[in-house]
């Protein structure tokens, strides 16, 4: 089994993706832009606006990109199938998926067998309702499971074309695209608005983007900070992705490393919800082995209701810990928002596929200022 940390996080991908396209059809005046946070959104916004002629600098407190939640999640490139109960998120996700594959073709790969299954009793929607919502949303799927896939207690199954993100290649790509514009291992101490711009630790920029999801500056909507636990398992490389929808269910999804999967559970992945990012980080960092073991037992019990051979098929490897920022409330909105305070923009989104909406909104606001 390859070293988990090395394979998932060392950034030693195959170099810059020469086929990756960045839009160059937007004309803006030459501004300077400081970006705080080197996750997917910070990297994409910085690289895109740099390609359009802006002077850009990205500040990331860690010594590598995609280190926090962007590098600790289920690595799914969403197409909208998770969001039967929110049309705005579903539509943004569908459109963003297509654009992501077009602009970053080498930063994700297909999942040959990618299953969404609707449980008979535990879903908030029955299968026919779920299917009708997806069909009306214009997302592609085929019904039924391939031969040999043993899933129990479900009302219906569909196969979808969602993909898995390739973290190592993404790190290598953005490191090359932002060469000379990266401040890695640099934690920002102060942001100060002045008459003609914004100072980041005394360095002047015309505009600043906070892409830290509320870890640096407060957001303009009510959010909670959730410490989370996913579990890594080793299994057959050809095993399908299996996602149970819709509601407090579970999923098994591949990573970029062949034969390495994550197990996630809506009720059991959260370690706690907190009012501040600092509290959530403390909970993440202080989680005990006993808590992980207890959560693991609950997550395995839940997934085995639908995949009864799970423990015969998979071997537990270890935990993945992260902090996620979520809107406060029971509604299922994970769409992308860009807010503005003076010359500082803040980005908030639940999914990677809406990065294009974010940079376009920021460009529009910069143009309005000009």
C-alpha positions in Angstrom: 0.0 0.0 0.0 1.5 3.4 -0.9 2.3 5.9 1.9 -1.0 7.7 2.4 0.4 11.1 3.2 2.9 11.0 0.4 0.5 9.8 -2.3 -2.4 12.1 -1.4 -0.6 15.3 -0.3 3.0 15.6 -1.5 2.0 17.5 -4.7 4.4 15.5 -6.8 2.1 15.2 -9.7 3.0 14.9 -13.4 3.8 18.6 -13.8 1.8 21.4 -15.3 -1.2 20.3 -17.4 -0.4 21.9 -20.8 -4.0 21.3 -22.0 -5.5 23.3 -19.1 -7.3 26.3 -20.5 -7.9 29.5 -18.7 -10.4 32.1 -20.0 -8.7 35.1 -21.6 -11.8 36.7 -23.1 -12.3 39.2 -20.3 -10.7 42.6 -20.5 -10.0 44.4 -17.2 -7.8 47.3 -16.2 -4.5 46.2 -14.7 -5.2 46.0 -10.9 -3.4 44.3 -8.1 -5.0 41.6 -6.1 -4.1 39.9 -2.9 -5.6 36.5 -2.2 -5.7 34.9 1.2 -6.0 31.2 1.3 -4.5 28.6 -1.1 -7.4 26.2 -1.5 -9.2 25.4 -4.7 -11.0 28.8 -4.8 -8.0 30.9 -3.8 -5.7 29.1 -6.4 -8.3 29.3 -9.2 -9.1 32.9 -8.6 -5.5 33.9 -8.4 -4.4 31.9 -11.4 -7.3 33.1 -13.6 -7.0 36.8 -12.7 -3.2 36.6 -13.1 -3.7 35.2 -16.6 -6.0 38.2 -17.4 -3.2 40.6 -16.5 -3.7 41.5 -12.9 -0.8 41.6 -10.5 -1.6 38.8 -8.1 -0.1 37.5 -4.9 -1.5 34.5 -3.0 -0.9 34.1 0.8 -1.1 30.6 2.2 -0.3 29.9 5.9 0.9 26.3 5.2 3.9 25.4 3.1 1.8 23.7 0.4 -1.4 24.5 -1.5 -4.7 22.7 -0.9 -3.7 21.8 2.6 -6.9 22.4 4.6 -10.4 21.4 3.6 -9.6 21.6 -0.1 -7.2 18.7 0.5 -9.2 16.9 3.1 -12.6 15.9 1.7 -14.1 13.2 -0.4 -12.4 14.4 -3.6 -15.7 14.3 -5.6 -16.2 16.6 -8.6 -20.0 17.2 -8.1 -22.5 17.3 -10.9 -25.6 18.1 -8.8 -26.8 14.6 -7.8 -26.2 15.4 -4.1 -28.7 18.3 -4.1 -32.2 17.1 -5.0 -33.6 19.5 -2.5 -31.9 22.7 -3.8 -32.3 23.7 -7.4 -29.8 26.6 -7.3 -27.0 24.4 -5.9 -27.9 21.7 -8.4 -27.8 24.0 -11.4 -24.5 25.7 -10.4 -23.0 22.3 -9.8 -24.1 20.9 -13.1 -22.8 23.9 -15.1 -19.6 24.1 -13.0 -18.8 20.4 -13.6 -18.8 20.9 -17.3 -16.6 24.0 -17.1 -14.2 22.3 -14.7 -13.7 19.3 -17.0 -13.2 21.7 -20.0 -10.8 24.1 -18.3 -8.9 21.6 -16.1 -9.2 18.3 -18.1 -6.2 16.7 -16.3 -7.1 17.6 -12.8 -9.9 14.9 -12.4 -10.6 11.5 -13.8 -13.7 9.4 -14.5 -15.0 6.9 -12.0 -15.8 4.0 -14.2 -18.7 2.8 -12.0 -20.3 5.6 -10.0 -23.5 4.6 -8.3 -26.2 6.7 -6.6 -28.7 4.6 -4.7 -32.0 5.7 -3.0 -32.8 3.6 0.1 -36.2 2.0 0.4 -36.9 3.4 3.9 -34.2 5.8 5.0 -34.3 8.4 2.2 -36.1 11.7 2.4 -37.3 11.1 -1.2 -38.5 8.0 -3.0 -36.5 6.8 -6.0 -39.0 8.0 -8.7 -39.2 11.5 -7.2 -35.4 11.7 -7.0 -35.1 10.4 -10.6 -37.7 13.0 -11.9 -35.8 15.8 -10.2 -32.5 14.7 -11.8 -34.0 14.2 -15.2 -35.6 17.6 -15.2 -32.2 19.1 -14.2 -30.5 18.0 -17.4 -27.9 15.8 -15.8 -26.9 12.5 -17.4 -27.5 9.1 -15.8 -28.4 5.6 -16.6 -30.6 3.4 -14.4 -29.6 0.1 -12.8 -26.4 -1.3 -11.3 -23.8 -3.2 -13.3 -23.7 -7.0 -12.8 -22.0 -8.2 -9.6 -22.7 -5.1 -7.5 -24.5 -6.2 -4.3 -26.4 -3.3 -2.8 -29.3 -4.0 -0.4 -32.3 -2.2 1.0 -32.6 0.3 -1.9 -35.5 1.4 -4.0 -33.5 2.3 -7.1 -30.0 2.8 -8.5 -28.5 5.0 -11.1 -25.0 5.4 -12.6 -23.6 8.9 -13.0 -20.6 10.5 -14.7 -19.2 12.4 -11.6 -15.4 12.4 -11.3 -12.7 12.2 -8.7 -10.3 15.1 -8.2 -6.6 14.6 -8.6 -5.0 16.5 -5.8 -1.3 16.0 -6.6 -1.8 17.2 -10.2 -3.8 20.1 -9.0 -1.0 21.2 -6.6 1.6 20.9 -9.3 -0.5 22.8 -11.8 -1.3 25.8 -9.5 2.3 26.0 -8.2 3.4 26.4 -11.8 0.6 28.8 -12.8 1.4 31.0 -9.8 5.1 30.8 -9.9 6.5 34.0 -8.5 3.2 34.9 -7.0 3.0 32.5 -4.0 3.7 33.3 -0.4 3.7 29.8 1.1 4.1 29.4 4.9 2.9 33.0 5.3 0.1 33.6 7.8 -1.4 37.0 7.3 -1.4 39.2 10.4 -3.4 42.2 9.3 -5.7 43.6 6.6 -6.1 47.4 6.6 -8.3 49.4 4.1 -6.8 52.7 3.0 -8.1 55.3 0.6 -6.8 53.7 -2.6 -6.7 50.1 -1.7 -6.0 47.5 1.0 -2.8 46.7 2.9 -1.9 43.0 3.7 0.7 43.2 6.3 1.6 46.6 4.9 1.8 45.5 1.2 -0.6 47.5 -1.0 -3.2 45.9 -3.2 -6.1 47.4 -5.1 -8.4 44.6 -4.0 -8.2 41.6 -1.6 -10.0 38.2 -1.8 -10.5 36.3 1.5 -10.8 32.7 0.4 -10.5 31.2 3.9 -14.2 30.4 4.4 -14.4 32.6 7.5 -11.1 31.4 9.1 -9.6 34.8 8.7 -12.4 37.4 8.4 -16.1 36.9 9.4 -18.5 36.1 6.6 -21.6 38.2 5.9 -24.0 35.2 6.5 -24.5 33.1 9.5 -22.4 30.0 9.4 -21.2 27.1 11.6 -17.8 25.6 11.7 -17.9 21.8 11.6 -15.0 19.6 12.7 -15.2 16.4 10.5 -13.9 12.9 10.3 -13.7 10.8 7.2 -12.2 7.3 7.1 -9.7 5.9 4.6 -10.0 2.2 3.5 -8.0 0.0 1.2 -10.1 -2.0 -1.3 -10.3 -3.3 -4.8 -9.4 -0.6 -7.3 -12.3 -1.5 -9.5 -14.9 -1.2 -6.7 -17.5 1.3 -7.6 -18.3 4.6 -5.9 -21.5 4.2 -3.9 -23.5 7.2 -2.6 -26.8 6.8 -0.7 -29.2 9.7 -1.2 -31.2 11.7 -0.1 -30.8 12.6 3.6 -28.6 11.5 6.6 -26.9 8.7 4.7 -23.4 7.5 3.7 -21.0 7.1 0.8 -17.9 5.2 -0.3 -15.8 7.1 -2.8 -12.4 6.5 -4.5 -9.4 8.9 -4.2 -6.7 9.7 -6.7 -4.7 6.7 -5.3 -5.9 3.4 -6.9 -7.4 1.1 -4.3 -7.8 3.9 -1.6 -11.3 5.0 -0.7 -13.0 7.3 1.8 -16.1 6.5 3.9 -18.3 9.4 4.8 -21.5 9.6 6.8 -23.9 12.5 7.2 -24.7 11.8 10.8 -21.4 10.4 12.0 -18.7 12.4 10.0 -19.3 15.6 12.1 -17.3 15.7 15.3 -19.1 18.8 16.4 -20.5 22.2 15.2 -19.0 25.4 16.6 -19.6 29.2 16.4 -16.0 30.0 15.6 -13.3 28.5 13.4 -10.9 28.4 16.3 -13.2 26.2 18.3 -13.6 23.8 15.4 -9.9 23.6 14.8 -9.3 22.8 18.4 -11.9 20.0 18.3 -10.3 18.6 15.2 -6.8 18.6 16.7 -7.9 17.1 20.0 -10.0 14.2 18.7 -9.1 11.1 20.7 -8.5 7.5 19.3 -11.5 6.4 21.3 -13.7 8.9 19.5 -12.4 7.8 16.1 -13.0 4.1 17.0 -16.5 4.8 18.1 -17.3 6.8 15.0 -15.7 4.2 12.8 -18.0 1.5 14.3 -21.1 3.7 13.7 -20.1 4.5 10.1 -19.3 0.8 9.3 -22.6 -0.3 10.7 -24.5 2.3 8.6 -22.8 1.5 5.3 -23.2 -2.3 5.8 -27.0 -1.9 5.8 -26.5 -1.2 2.1 -23.2 -2.9 1.4 -23.3 -6.0 3.6 -19.9 -7.2 2.4 -18.1 -3.9 3.2 -15.9 -5.3 5.9 -15.0 -8.3 3.8 -14.0 -6.1 0.9 -12.3 -3.2 2.7 -9.4 -2.8 5.2 -9.4 0.3 7.5 -6.3 2.5 7.0 -6.8 5.7 9.1 -8.8 8.9 9.7 -9.0 12.1 7.7 -9.7 15.2 9.8 -10.8 18.6 8.6 -12.9 21.7 9.3 -15.8 22.7 7.0 -17.8 26.0 7.0 -21.5 25.6 6.4 -24.5 28.0 6.3 -26.5 28.0 9.4 -29.9 26.3 9.0 -31.5 23.0 7.8 -31.8 24.0 4.1 -29.6 22.3 1.6 -28.0 25.4 -0.1 -24.4 24.9 -1.0 -24.2 27.4 -3.9 -21.4 29.9 -4.3 -21.7 33.4 -2.9 -19.3 36.3 -3.2 -19.8 39.2 -0.8 -18.0 42.6 -0.6 -16.9 44.9 2.1 -15.2 47.9 0.6 -12.3 46.5 -1.5 -12.3 43.1 0.2 -14.2 40.2 -1.3 -15.2 37.1 0.6 -16.0 33.8 -1.1 -18.3 31.1 0.3 -19.3 27.9 -1.4 -20.0 24.3 -0.5 -18.4 22.7 -3.6 -15.3 23.0 -5.8 -17.3 23.0 -9.1 -18.5 26.6 -8.6 -15.0 28.2 -8.8 -15.9 29.8 -12.1 -18.9 31.6 -10.7 -16.6 33.0 -8.0 -14.0 34.5 -10.3 -16.6 35.9 -12.7 -18.4 37.6 -9.8 -15.2 39.1 -8.6 -14.3 40.4 -12.0 -17.7 41.9 -12.3 -17.3 43.7 -9.0 -13.9 45.0 -10.0 -15.3 46.3 -13.3 -18.1 48.0 -11.4 -15.4 49.8 -9.2 -13.5 50.8 -12.3 
